[in-house]
Amino acid sequence: MAQSNTITVTLRQIAKMIDHSLLHPTMTDADILEGLRISKENGVATACVKPYLIPLAKKALEGTDVLVCPVIGFPHGNSTTDVKVFEANAAAAAGGREVDMVINIGKALGGDWEYVANEIRQINSAVINHGSILKVIFENDYLQESHIIRLCQICSEIGVAFVKTSSGYGFVKQPNGMYNYKGATVPHLKLMREHSKPEVQVKAAGGVRTLDDLLHVMSLGVTRIGATATVAIMEAAKKRGITDQSTEVTFKPIEGEGTGGY
């Protein structure tokens, strides 16, 4: 029997699905302040920032329930474990309540799971010692399903807060010589939800750009997305008639993916 493309949500639930991404390397402090204004105005879950911006973000978001979410080892995950642990400690100590880290992708592809697990474990410990939580970025565009499954198992064993699809910057060279990426895909999100313990949440990042995209991944059990299109998503939600009261809405499935609802 076909799944129905409907979901019941509130406007706040949609806002709290969003980590508003302020990570492009060209962003100036003025750009960041505008992004933080958007984060505050829309009451998103977090503003995702580069580590040097934690003090600025903390000050701008003071008095709100929007958290500061710095990234470490970003975007390619190639720093040494010691450096990533130092960076995570510093980011959490400075006020990063949620920390997004990138795994060592080459080690994962090479099957050195002991290295990968040890690094995630150390960073997770550093973050939770400050009362913060960790999201672990896999960069699925570079991985096979078997890698994704193993990473979900490792993260479940360690007990991290979130597993996350992508950095948004994992560009892959295409046959035409151009670089692009898919980011979060429905098959990968289903795989991550299926192979992670129930208490490990799933974050979809890269490619979730519309309200329909958000509602579709939400129906799969995803509890957070990374987005730059926050304003468009929230405006679309209001136009769709979503309010602070629980509202049943129909969504258009992500193209070519069906509903696949859980």
C-alpha positions, 0 to 999 in steps of 0.5 A: 500500500502506498505511503501517504505524503502527509505529516503533522507539524507545528511551526516551532517543530519546523524551526527546531529542525534547522541548523542555520548554516553560516559556513561559507568561507567568504562570509564576512562578520557583517554576513554572519551578523545578518545570518544570526539575525535570521537565526534569532528571528526564526527561532531555529535550533542552532546557528552553525558557525566557524570556530572563530565566530563563537564569541560573536554568535554567542553575544548575538544570540544571547537571551534566545533559545538558539544554540551556537553550533561550531564545526571542527576539522571542517570541512575535510576532517584531515587534522590530527586527532590531537588537534581535533580534540583540542579544537573540540575542547576549545569550541565547547568551552567557548560556548559551542553547545552542539559541535559538528565534527568531520571524520577522517574520511581517508581512514574510513575508506581504508577500513581503519575503523580503530582509528576512526572510532578512537578519534570520534570517542575522544572528541565525543568525550571532550565535548560532553565534558563541557555539557555539549553534544556531538554530531558526526559528519560522514561525508556520504558522497565519498562513501559506499553503503558499507562504510555508512553502516559501519560508521553508524554502528561505531557512533551508536557504540560510542553514543554520540548525539547525531550522525550527519550525512555531509558537510555541504562541501564534499564536492566530487569530480563529475565526468564532465570535469565539474565538481558537485555533490548530492549531500543528503539522499533519501536512501542514505537517510533511511540507511542511517536511521536503520543502522543507528540506535534509536537514541542516536539522531540523524541530521540531513545536510546538503540538498535539503532546500525546500519545505517539502524536502524538510517534511520528507526527511522528517517523515523518515525520522530525521530530526535536524537539517543543515540549511542556508534556505531557512527564510524560504523554508519558514515563509513557505511553512507559513504560506502552507498554513502551518501554525503553532498548533499541530497542522496536518500538511501534505508534502511533495516527495523529494524527486525520484525518491518516493515517500519511503515514510517510516 
